[in-house]
Amino acid sequence: MTTLEKVRAVILKMKKKNITEADLKPEARMVEDLKLDSIDMAELMVLTEEAFGLKITDDDVKKMSTIAAAVAYLDERLAK
């Protein structure tokens, strides 16, 4: 499973009723396009930490404004 596929699976696991697989394009913005609020983002980060075995700081969360940005961040972290 690629990082992109895993990120998509994590977002779908959140069970936000308005998010579908078709919405999860790499350019999709977390807040503007997927309508994730601060509580949703916190849940997403916890699920992402669990899925990838990483600790994500609050500052790093800000780097993940799109799905593609999240994938790039996670790939970079996993490469270390």
Order of alpha helices (4+ residues) and beta strands (2+ residues): alpha-alpha-alpha-alpha
